[in-house]
């Protein structure tokens, strides 16, 4: 099966741990997307969706710690965006369980676009800082 969302070197933020988190999130999204195609996967879906939330939280807290350590000035704005995402995925979780296929596709489109845009636009801002700080 072709992966729904693919990590490439262009998405590297220059930190091995944070890159590995992003790759893991993409893997979780691919598993979820695969499950959606199969019937009767509600239980597994639940587990993997929970994993998406837990892993996102773990990743965000580490990323915010890194931004804090390097004195990244836009940390508060970035933190708010992370919080909004967590609220959104909780809403989307409910939506998925009551939805038709098209609406589910919309949720996945949101997740895919959110992660790619977030890494490209927001994460790349601290990435530039990280490179300058030279400590890592
Ligand atoms: Fe981020």
Backbone and ligand atoms as CSV (ligand in chain L), in Angstrom:
chain,resi,resn,atom,element,x,y,z
A,1,UNK,N,N,0.836,-1.209,0.000
A,1,UNK,CA,C,0.000,0.000,0.000
A,1,UNK,C,C,0.873,1.262,0.000
A,2,UNK,N,N,0.480,2.232,-0.799
A,2,UNK,CA,C,1.251,3.480,-0.864
A,2,UNK,C,C,0.954,4.316,0.381
A,3,UNK,N,N,2.013,4.871,0.974
A,3,UNK,CA,C,1.806,5.677,2.177
A,3,UNK,C,C,0.998,6.936,1.873
A,4,UNK,N,N,0.159,7.272,2.816
A,4,UNK,CA,C,-0.699,8.451,2.653
A,4,UNK,C,C,0.104,9.733,2.798
A,5,UNK,N,N,1.014,9.720,3.751
A,5,UNK,CA,C,1.832,10.913,3.992
A,5,UNK,C,C,3.297,10.472,4.092
A,6,UNK,N,N,4.157,11.167,3.379
A,6,UNK,CA,C,5.546,10.717,3.268
A,6,UNK,C,C,6.509,11.789,3.779
A,7,UNK,N,N,7.381,11.371,4.688
A,7,UNK,CA,C,8.402,12.282,5.206
A,7,UNK,C,C,9.582,12.286,4.233
A,8,UNK,N,N,10.103,13.472,3.926
A,8,UNK,CA,C,11.302,13.529,3.087
A,8,UNK,C,C,12.328,14.419,3.794
A,9,UNK,N,N,13.576,14.367,3.321
A,9,UNK,CA,C,14.640,15.181,3.921
A,9,UNK,C,C,14.317,16.667,3.945
A,10,UNK,N,N,13.485,17.084,3.009
A,10,UNK,CA,C,13.116,18.507,2.968
A,10,UNK,C,C,12.390,18.940,4.235
A,11,UNK,N,N,11.817,17.957,4.939
A,11,UNK,CA,C,11.076,18.273,6.165
A,11,UNK,C,C,11.960,18.193,7.406
A,12,UNK,N,N,13.253,17.935,7.203
A,12,UNK,CA,C,14.144,17.834,8.357
A,12,UNK,C,C,14.318,19.183,9.052
A,13,UNK,N,N,14.168,19.164,10.387
A,13,UNK,CA,C,14.358,20.393,11.157
A,13,UNK,C,C,15.780,20.479,11.715
A,14,UNK,N,N,16.615,19.510,11.339
A,14,UNK,CA,C,18.017,19.554,11.753
A,14,UNK,C,C,18.272,19.014,13.147
A,15,UNK,N,N,17.302,18.278,13.685
A,15,UNK,CA,C,17.476,17.665,15.000
A,15,UNK,C,C,16.971,16.221,14.875
A,16,UNK,N,N,17.847,15.260,15.171
A,16,UNK,CA,C,17.500,13.855,14.934
A,16,UNK,C,C,16.285,13.386,15.729
A,17,UNK,N,N,16.201,13.835,16.983
A,17,UNK,CA,C,15.076,13.391,17.815
A,17,UNK,C,C,13.757,13.948,17.273
A,18,UNK,N,N,13.756,15.254,16.988
A,18,UNK,CA,C,12.523,15.865,16.492
A,18,UNK,C,C,12.141,15.301,15.123
A,19,UNK,N,N,13.122,15.046,14.284
A,19,UNK,CA,C,12.828,14.418,12.988
A,19,UNK,C,C,12.227,13.025,13.190
A,20,UNK,N,N,12.771,12.265,14.142
A,20,UNK,CA,C,12.250,10.911,14.351
A,20,UNK,C,C,10.822,10.975,14.895
A,21,UNK,N,N,10.518,11.988,15.707
A,21,UNK,CA,C,9.129,12.177,16.157
A,21,UNK,C,C,8.209,12.423,14.965
A,22,UNK,N,N,8.632,13.336,14.097
A,22,UNK,CA,C,7.791,13.659,12.939
A,22,UNK,C,C,7.551,12.415,12.075
A,23,UNK,N,N,8.602,11.627,11.915
A,23,UNK,CA,C,8.452,10.406,11.102
A,23,UNK,C,C,7.490,9.430,11.758
A,24,UNK,N,N,7.586,9.333,13.081
A,24,UNK,CA,C,6.684,8.428,13.806
A,24,UNK,C,C,5.226,8.893,13.648
A,25,UNK,N,N,5.018,10.201,13.729
A,25,UNK,CA,C,3.660,10.729,13.554
A,25,UNK,C,C,3.143,10.395,12.151
A,26,UNK,N,N,3.998,10.529,11.157
A,26,UNK,CA,C,3.583,10.180,9.789
A,26,UNK,C,C,3.221,8.685,9.724
A,27,UNK,N,N,4.018,7.834,10.400
A,27,UNK,CA,C,3.709,6.392,10.429
A,27,UNK,C,C,2.348,6.127,11.067
A,28,UNK,N,N,2.075,6.832,12.164
A,28,UNK,CA,C,0.785,6.653,12.842
A,28,UNK,C,C,-0.356,7.066,11.908
A,29,UNK,N,N,-0.179,8.193,11.219
A,29,UNK,CA,C,-1.207,8.647,10.279
A,29,UNK,C,C,-1.417,7.622,9.162
A,30,UNK,N,N,-0.338,7.034,8.686
A,30,UNK,CA,C,-0.466,6.021,7.633
A,30,UNK,C,C,-1.205,4.783,8.140
A,31,UNK,N,N,-0.924,4.375,9.385
A,31,UNK,CA,C,-1.646,3.231,9.957
A,31,UNK,C,C,-3.133,3.533,10.074
A,32,UNK,N,N,-3.429,4.746,10.563
A,32,UNK,CA,C,-4.824,5.151,10.713
A,32,UNK,C,C,-5.540,5.171,9.374
A,33,UNK,N,N,-4.872,5.726,8.391
A,33,UNK,CA,C,-5.489,5.823,7.077
A,33,UNK,C,C,-5.752,4.426,6.505
A,34,UNK,N,N,-4.812,3.511,6.731
A,34,UNK,CA,C,-5.002,2.135,6.297
A,34,UNK,C,C,-6.204,1.488,6.973
A,35,UNK,N,N,-6.357,1.775,8.265
A,35,UNK,CA,C,-7.476,1.199,9.019
A,35,UNK,C,C,-8.822,1.679,8.530
A,36,UNK,N,N,-8.867,2.947,8.158
A,36,UNK,CA,C,-10.114,3.538,7.685
A,36,UNK,C,C,-10.658,2.771,6.474
A,37,UNK,N,N,-9.737,2.227,5.688
A,37,UNK,CA,C,-10.155,1.501,4.484
A,37,UNK,C,C,-10.794,0.151,4.830
A,38,UNK,N,N,-10.487,-0.378,6.028
A,38,UNK,CA,C,-11.054,-1.674,6.383
A,38,UNK,C,C,-12.265,-1.490,7.290
A,39,UNK,N,N,-13.214,-2.366,7.155
A,39,UNK,CA,C,-14.424,-2.315,7.975
A,39,UNK,C,C,-14.100,-2.821,9.381
A,40,UNK,N,N,-14.983,-2.487,10.316
A,40,UNK,CA,C,-14.941,-3.129,11.614
A,40,UNK,C,C,-13.623,-2.918,12.356
A,41,UNK,N,N,-13.053,-1.752,12.189
A,41,UNK,CA,C,-11.751,-1.504,12.811
A,41,UNK,C,C,-11.858,-0.519,13.971
A,42,UNK,N,N,-13.080,-0.362,14.488
A,42,UNK,CA,C,-13.315,0.686,15.477
A,42,UNK,C,C,-12.389,0.597,16.686
A,43,UNK,N,N,-12.216,-0.590,17.204
A,43,UNK,CA,C,-11.377,-0.748,18.387
A,43,UNK,C,C,-9.923,-0.352,18.127
A,44,UNK,N,N,-9.403,-0.890,17.022
A,44,UNK,CA,C,-8.018,-0.582,16.666
A,44,UNK,C,C,-7.870,0.905,16.371
A,45,UNK,N,N,-8.872,1.451,15.689
A,45,UNK,CA,C,-8.893,2.880,15.373
A,45,UNK,C,C,-8.736,3.705,16.644
A,46,UNK,N,N,-9.514,3.308,17.643
A,46,UNK,CA,C,-9.485,3.981,18.928
A,46,UNK,C,C,-8.070,4.005,19.501
A,47,UNK,N,N,-7.444,2.838,19.491
A,47,UNK,CA,C,-6.088,2.733,20.026
A,47,UNK,C,C,-5.108,3.601,19.260
A,48,UNK,N,N,-5.207,3.541,17.936
A,48,UNK,CA,C,-4.238,4.281,17.130
A,48,UNK,C,C,-4.504,5.780,17.201
A,49,UNK,N,N,-5.780,6.151,17.286
A,49,UNK,CA,C,-6.094,7.574,17.421
A,49,UNK,C,C,-5.540,8.099,18.741
A,50,UNK,N,N,-5.701,7.265,19.791
A,50,UNK,CA,C,-5.157,7.633,21.099
A,50,UNK,C,C,-3.637,7.775,21.023
A,51,UNK,N,N,-3.033,6.869,20.273
A,51,UNK,CA,C,-1.585,6.918,20.085
A,51,UNK,C,C,-1.184,8.215,19.379
A,52,UNK,N,N,-1.994,8.628,18.411
A,52,UNK,CA,C,-1.722,9.882,17.699
A,52,UNK,C,C,-1.744,11.064,18.667
A,53,UNK,N,N,-2.758,11.073,19.533
A,53,UNK,CA,C,-2.845,12.169,20.497
A,53,UNK,C,C,-1.672,12.119,21.493
A,54,UNK,N,N,-1.436,10.944,22.066
A,54,UNK,CA,C,-0.350,10.826,23.051
A,54,UNK,C,C,1.000,11.169,22.440
A,55,UNK,N,N,1.225,10.659,21.259
A,55,UNK,CA,C,2.518,10.891,20.634
A,55,UNK,C,C,2.687,12.355,20.244
A,56,UNK,N,N,1.596,12.978,19.779
A,56,UNK,CA,C,1.654,14.401,19.437
A,56,UNK,C,C,2.005,15.215,20.687
A,57,UNK,N,N,1.369,14.862,21.813
A,57,UNK,CA,C,1.639,15.582,23.065
A,57,UNK,C,C,3.089,15.423,23.502
A,58,UNK,N,N,3.577,14.188,23.414
A,58,UNK,CA,C,4.969,13.924,23.784
A,58,UNK,C,C,5.920,14.736,22.886
A,59,UNK,N,N,5.630,14.702,21.607
A,59,UNK,CA,C,6.454,15.441,20.641
A,59,UNK,C,C,6.412,16.945,20.910
A,60,UNK,N,N,5.209,17.490,21.087
A,60,UNK,CA,C,5.086,18.932,21.311
A,60,UNK,C,C,5.842,19.339,22.574
A,61,UNK,N,N,5.732,18.537,23.616
A,61,UNK,CA,C,6.391,18.951,24.857
A,61,UNK,C,C,7.910,18.938,24.678
A,62,UNK,N,N,8.414,17.972,23.940
A,62,UNK,CA,C,9.857,17.958,23.681
A,62,UNK,C,C,10.271,19.137,22.791
A,63,UNK,N,N,9.465,19.384,21.779
A,63,UNK,CA,C,9.773,20.473,20.835
A,63,UNK,C,C,9.758,21.823,21.561
A,64,UNK,N,N,8.780,21.998,22.446
A,64,UNK,CA,C,8.697,23.254,23.198
A,64,UNK,C,C,9.888,23.395,24.159
A,65,UNK,N,N,10.341,22.267,24.690
A,65,UNK,CA,C,11.517,22.288,25.564
A,65,UNK,C,C,12.753,22.742,24.772
A,66,UNK,N,N,12.880,22.207,23.557
A,66,UNK,CA,C,14.008,22.604,22.704
A,66,UNK,C,C,13.917,24.102,22.385
A,67,UNK,N,N,12.734,24.584,22.019
A,67,UNK,CA,C,12.563,26.004,21.694
A,67,UNK,C,C,12.902,26.882,22.895
A,68,UNK,N,N,12.499,26.397,24.072
A,68,UNK,CA,C,12.785,27.105,25.299
A,68,UNK,C,C,14.295,27.181,25.544
A,69,UNK,N,N,14.948,26.063,25.387
A,69,UNK,CA,C,16.399,25.995,25.627
A,69,UNK,C,C,17.208,26.920,24.722
A,70,UNK,N,N,16.754,27.064,23.480
A,70,UNK,CA,C,17.527,27.905,22.563
A,70,UNK,C,C,17.039,29.362,22.583
A,71,UNK,N,N,16.053,29.646,23.434
A,71,UNK,CA,C,15.552,31.009,23.549
A,71,UNK,C,C,14.809,31.488,22.311
A,72,UNK,N,N,14.094,30.575,21.683
A,72,UNK,CA,C,13.340,30.919,20.473
A,72,UNK,C,C,12.233,31.919,20.795
A,73,UNK,N,N,12.242,33.084,20.155
A,73,UNK,CA,C,11.313,34.140,20.560
A,73,UNK,C,C,9.831,33.875,20.245
A,74,UNK,N,N,9.534,33.034,19.265
A,74,UNK,CA,C,8.125,32.829,18.896
A,74,UNK,C,C,7.505,31.610,19.585
A,75,UNK,N,N,8.089,31.241,20.718
A,75,UNK,CA,C,7.643,30.004,21.382
A,75,UNK,C,C,6.171,30.042,21.801
A,76,UNK,N,N,5.698,31.178,22.288
A,76,UNK,CA,C,4.308,31.229,22.777
A,76,UNK,C,C,3.306,31.021,21.650
A,77,UNK,N,N,3.547,31.683,20.540
A,77,UNK,CA,C,2.682,31.512,19.368
A,77,UNK,C,C,2.685,30.034,18.935
A,78,UNK,N,N,3.875,29.453,18.921
A,78,UNK,CA,C,4.019,28.064,18.499
A,78,UNK,C,C,3.277,27.117,19.459
A,79,UNK,N,N,3.407,27.408,20.747
A,79,UNK,CA,C,2.743,26.594,21.767
A,79,UNK,C,C,1.219,26.638,21.587
A,80,UNK,N,N,0.701,27.831,21.295
A,80,UNK,CA,C,-0.749,27.967,21.082
A,80,UNK,C,C,-1.215,27.146,19.884
A,81,UNK,N,N,-0.420,27.127,18.836
A,81,UNK,CA,C,-0.770,26.351,17.647
A,81,UNK,C,C,-0.819,24.854,17.977
A,82,UNK,N,N,0.123,24.412,18.802
A,82,UNK,CA,C,0.101,23.009,19.246
A,82,UNK,C,C,-1.182,22.712,20.034
A,83,UNK,N,N,-1.542,23.622,20.926
A,83,UNK,CA,C,-2.741,23.405,21.745
A,83,UNK,C,C,-3.999,23.337,20.889
A,84,UNK,N,N,-4.064,24.227,19.889
A,84,UNK,CA,C,-5.221,24.223,18.993
A,84,UNK,C,C,-5.315,22.897,18.240
A,85,UNK,N,N,-4.164,22.395,17.811
A,85,UNK,CA,C,-4.154,21.110,17.105
A,85,UNK,C,C,-4.730,19.991,17.986
A,86,UNK,N,N,-4.322,19.955,19.252
A,86,UNK,CA,C,-4.826,18.910,20.153
A,86,UNK,C,C,-6.351,19.003,20.290
A,87,UNK,N,N,-6.861,20.240,20.412
A,87,UNK,CA,C,-8.323,20.393,20.460
A,87,UNK,C,C,-8.966,19.896,19.166
A,88,UNK,N,N,-8.384,20.268,18.050
A,88,UNK,CA,C,-8.913,19.867,16.739
A,88,UNK,C,C,-8.959,18.353,16.575
A,89,UNK,N,N,-7.886,17.664,16.984
A,89,UNK,CA,C,-7.924,16.216,16.742
A,89,UNK,C,C,-8.958,15.538,17.644
A,90,UNK,N,N,-9.230,16.125,18.789
A,90,UNK,CA,C,-10.296,15.557,19.606
A,90,UNK,C,C,-11.665,15.729,18.968
A,91,UNK,N,N,-11.883,16.877,18.327
A,91,UNK,CA,C,-13.134,17.083,17.603
A,91,UNK,C,C,-13.216,16.127,16.412
A,92,UNK,N,N,-12.097,15.994,15.720
A,92,UNK,CA,C,-12.068,15.133,14.540
A,92,UNK,C,C,-12.297,13.670,14.874
A,93,UNK,N,N,-11.825,13.275,16.045
A,93,UNK,CA,C,-12.015,11.903,16.491
A,93,UNK,C,C,-13.511,11.580,16.577
A,94,UNK,N,N,-14.264,12.489,17.183
A,94,UNK,CA,C,-15.702,12.311,17.276
A,94,UNK,C,C,-16.321,12.292,15.880
A,95,UNK,N,N,-15.835,13.192,15.050
A,95,UNK,CA,C,-16.392,13.303,13.699
A,95,UNK,C,C,-16.202,12.003,12.900
A,96,UNK,N,N,-15.039,11.390,13.061
A,96,UNK,CA,C,-14.733,10.175,12.310
A,96,UNK,C,C,-15.712,9.046,12.625
A,97,UNK,N,N,-16.105,8.951,13.903
A,97,UNK,CA,C,-16.985,7.855,14.287
A,97,UNK,C,C,-18.405,7.999,13.763
A,98,UNK,N,N,-18.788,9.225,13.425
A,98,UNK,CA,C,-20.161,9.422,12.964
A,98,UNK,C,C,-20.217,9.808,11.491
A,99,UNK,N,N,-19.182,9.464,10.752
A,99,UNK,CA,C,-19.087,10.090,9.446
A,99,UNK,C,C,-19.190,9.153,8.266
A,100,UNK,N,N,-19.507,9.783,7.174
A,100,UNK,CA,C,-19.456,9.102,5.891
A,100,UNK,C,C,-18.025,9.180,5.364
A,101,UNK,N,N,-17.750,8.364,4.373
A,101,UNK,CA,C,-16.395,8.269,3.838
A,101,UNK,C,C,-15.817,9.625,3.435
A,102,UNK,N,N,-16.641,10.477,2.798
A,102,UNK,CA,C,-16.118,11.758,2.322
A,102,UNK,C,C,-15.644,12.632,3.482
A,103,UNK,N,N,-16.418,12.589,4.572
A,103,UNK,CA,C,-16.046,13.404,5.734
A,103,UNK,C,C,-14.761,12.877,6.375
A,104,UNK,N,N,-14.620,11.561,6.351
A,104,UNK,CA,C,-13.400,10.957,6.886
A,104,UNK,C,C,-12.196,11.389,6.056
A,105,UNK,N,N,-12.381,11.398,4.748
A,105,UNK,CA,C,-11.303,11.865,3.862
A,105,UNK,C,C,-10.921,13.309,4.211
A,106,UNK,N,N,-11.923,14.106,4.527
A,106,UNK,CA,C,-11.668,15.506,4.895
A,106,UNK,C,C,-10.809,15.591,6.157
A,107,UNK,N,N,-11.119,14.736,7.131
A,107,UNK,CA,C,-10.342,14.725,8.373
A,107,UNK,C,C,-8.883,14.370,8.078
A,108,UNK,N,N,-8.700,13.362,7.237
A,108,UNK,CA,C,-7.325,12.964,6.906
A,108,UNK,C,C,-6.606,14.027,6.102
A,109,UNK,N,N,-7.364,14.686,5.254
A,109,UNK,CA,C,-6.769,15.779,4.500
A,109,UNK,C,C,-6.295,16.874,5.468
A,110,UNK,N,N,-7.130,17.142,6.472
A,110,UNK,CA,C,-6.742,18.120,7.490
A,110,UNK,C,C,-5.446,17.694,8.189
A,111,UNK,N,N,-5.385,16.436,8.624
A,111,UNK,CA,C,-4.210,15.957,9.362
A,111,UNK,C,C,-2.938,16.031,8.512
A,112,UNK,N,N,-3.065,15.579,7.288
A,112,UNK,CA,C,-1.914,15.579,6.389
A,112,UNK,C,C,-1.421,17.011,6.121
A,113,UNK,N,N,-2.378,17.881,5.803
A,113,UNK,CA,C,-2.017,19.256,5.493
A,113,UNK,C,C,-1.458,19.965,6.719
A,114,UNK,N,N,-2.098,19.698,7.874
A,114,UNK,CA,C,-1.641,20.361,9.103
A,114,UNK,C,C,-0.182,20.019,9.362
A,115,UNK,N,N,0.157,18.740,9.343
A,115,UNK,CA,C,1.528,18.345,9.683
A,115,UNK,C,C,2.541,18.864,8.681
A,116,UNK,N,N,2.218,18.738,7.398
A,116,UNK,CA,C,3.180,19.202,6.397
A,116,UNK,C,C,3.382,20.714,6.484
A,117,UNK,N,N,2.277,21.455,6.582
A,117,UNK,CA,C,2.391,22.914,6.675
A,117,UNK,C,C,3.062,23.343,7.968
A,118,UNK,N,N,2.704,22.655,9.048
A,118,UNK,CA,C,3.261,23.030,10.344
A,118,UNK,C,C,4.785,22.859,10.339
A,119,UNK,N,N,5.241,21.731,9.828
A,119,UNK,CA,C,6.690,21.507,9.796
A,119,UNK,C,C,7.353,22.519,8.863
A,120,UNK,N,N,6.777,22.698,7.679
A,120,UNK,CA,C,7.394,23.602,6.698
A,120,UNK,C,C,7.413,25.049,7.158
A,121,UNK,N,N,6.310,25.488,7.779
A,121,UNK,CA,C,6.222,26.915,8.110
A,121,UNK,C,C,6.655,27.224,9.536
A,122,UNK,N,N,6.073,26.515,10.501
A,122,UNK,CA,C,6.345,26.853,11.902
A,122,UNK,C,C,7.647,26.219,12.406
A,123,UNK,N,N,7.789,24.915,12.205
A,123,UNK,CA,C,8.972,24.245,12.753
A,123,UNK,C,C,10.255,24.763,12.099
A,124,UNK,N,N,10.181,25.131,10.830
A,124,UNK,CA,C,11.381,25.625,10.154
A,124,UNK,C,C,11.891,26.936,10.761
A,125,UNK,N,N,10.985,27.662,11.443
A,125,UNK,CA,C,11.416,28.909,12.082
A,125,UNK,C,C,12.364,28.619,13.246
A,126,UNK,N,N,12.004,27.633,14.086
A,126,UNK,CA,C,12.947,27.325,15.183
A,126,UNK,C,C,14.149,26.559,14.656
A,127,UNK,N,N,13.936,25.837,13.533
A,127,UNK,CA,C,15.030,25.086,12.933
A,127,UNK,C,C,16.190,26.013,12.564
A,128,UNK,N,N,15.854,27.171,12.003
A,128,UNK,CA,C,16.871,28.151,11.636
A,128,UNK,C,C,17.611,28.640,12.883
A,129,UNK,N,N,16.847,28.823,13.950
A,129,UNK,CA,C,17.419,29.235,15.236
A,129,UNK,C,C,18.348,28.194,15.813
A,130,UNK,N,N,17.881,26.959,15.703
A,130,UNK,CA,C,18.616,25.805,16.189
A,130,UNK,C,C,19.977,25.733,15.490
A,131,UNK,N,N,19.961,25.938,14.209
A,131,UNK,CA,C,21.205,25.884,13.434
A,131,UNK,C,C,22.168,26.957,13.903
A,132,UNK,N,N,21.624,28.147,14.203
A,132,UNK,CA,C,22.463,29.253,14.661
A,132,UNK,C,C,23.024,29.043,16.061
A,133,UNK,N,N,22.185,28.403,16.914
A,133,UNK,CA,C,22.598,28.226,18.310
A,133,UNK,C,C,23.832,27.317,18.405
A,134,UNK,N,N,23.955,26.384,17.453
A,134,UNK,CA,C,25.164,25.574,17.317
A,134,UNK,C,C,25.467,24.633,18.466
A,135,UNK,N,N,24.576,24.556,19.458
A,135,UNK,CA,C,24.873,23.700,20.603
A,135,UNK,C,C,24.454,22.259,20.344
A,136,UNK,N,N,23.636,22.053,19.295
A,136,UNK,CA,C,23.043,20.713,19.181
A,136,UNK,C,C,23.544,19.974,17.961
L,1,LIG,FE,FE,5.720,22.354,16.138
